[in-house]
Amino acid sequence: MERLKNLFSGLKWWKWAVLLIMPYVILMGFLVPLGQGITSITPGSTATGANINFRISAYNSQFSPDKSNTAWLKYHDLHLPAKLVKVLSPQEAEVIFDIPVLPDKSVKFADLSLIINTPEGPAVLPSAVSLRNIALDSTTIINEVWSDNKLNINKEANFNYPFRNLMAETIRNIYFHVPLWFAMTFVFMFSVFYSIRYLRKKDINDDQKALSLIAAGMLFGILGCITGAMWAKYTWGQYWSFDVKQNMAAISLLIYSGYFLLRKSLSDPDAKSRIGNIYSIFAFCMLIPLIFIIPRRYDSLHPGNGGNPALGADDLDNTMRTVFYPAVIAYICLGFWLAELNYRIIKIKNKIESHETYSK
Amino acid sequence: MKPILNEYFIMLFQADFLRSIGKIYVVAIVSLIVWFGVAWYLLRLERKLKDVENQIKSFKS
């Protein structure tokens, strides 16, 4: 008991934050289930006038014939209710539609989304069915109409993460990949603070604080690249698809690696710290446009690019926020912890070396 | 015991293992990468600390 007390005594609050929040993030990240989602629909195309049975299979769903299930096909603001939702199994169902002509006759082909509404909540498959919009002959009579009334969709019944088709369970990576970048930026920001303070006051401790913060930030950046590549392989199809944000992140990491090269290549300790710190300030000034501005000006596979700010309601819903923001805090504190350990070791080392030179 | 293990390995090395169960294993790998990265950093610190300790030792003797 005494040993346990010693282990935790004198821990600063941000280290406690790492110790307490990390398990929360891991537990919530892995254990909270995903909401239900539709994974496939057959047939994928149809024409107006058809009375058609779509067979859908779903993920994480609990379809039950005893409960009231409804479904719609949606085209922009218009929607068409299903005549019948026939549940085959908890993960499979048949939805039957009579499809009338779209009001806008000029549309030749329309991408319809499928919405299925169950007591557990809704599930949506975007661009589920491609509809050929052709005029009907007089023999086919369809009573259904496309309407633009408000849909009655049930609220999500459980605490779930949203289901996105391409991502499925990998949406949980938001808690393990994205905070790495947040932490990297934050840690680099503090390194700039210490770099400036070093250049003003010439206190060698500030230089070493900046150095260890940059080392920790680099670790997070490299990990961010690797985890991002892993995630990309199974969602975008390639480890490295030369997406703007991927490239720019790699470039900014290369710029930062120049900081270490510069320090290694200079032998004079004073020049080393001075030039290194000037370089790190410029490196941070490059990081901001490279990661936060340029990718937004171009089409990117990353969410929130091409003009829209990231982390809007489309990318992160409220249930995810309850885990994501603590994760960011925990990662930032972890970065500071790693940097601080490094800094303390460097400091002792310098003390010994100065002592040695003094005693010689 | 053996056949179960066998089946497990077959599952592990099939082409679409990482895509099974909604790609959940991708998340497992990503979190493991983060852990190994941090562990690698800690090991480096460990080595640095060892150097410092040795320096102190040689200094005292």
Interface residues (C-beta under 8 A of the other chain):
Chain A: I26 G29 F30 L34 Y59 N60 M167 A168 E169 T170 R172 N173 F176 H177 L180 A216 L219 I222 L223 I226 T227 M230 W231 K233 Y234 T235 L334 L338 L341 N342 I345 I348 K349 I352 H355 E356
Chain B: L18 R19 I21 G22 K23 I24 V26 V27 I29 V30 S31 I33 V34 G37 V38 Y41 L42 L45 K48 L49 D51 V52 Q55 I56 F59
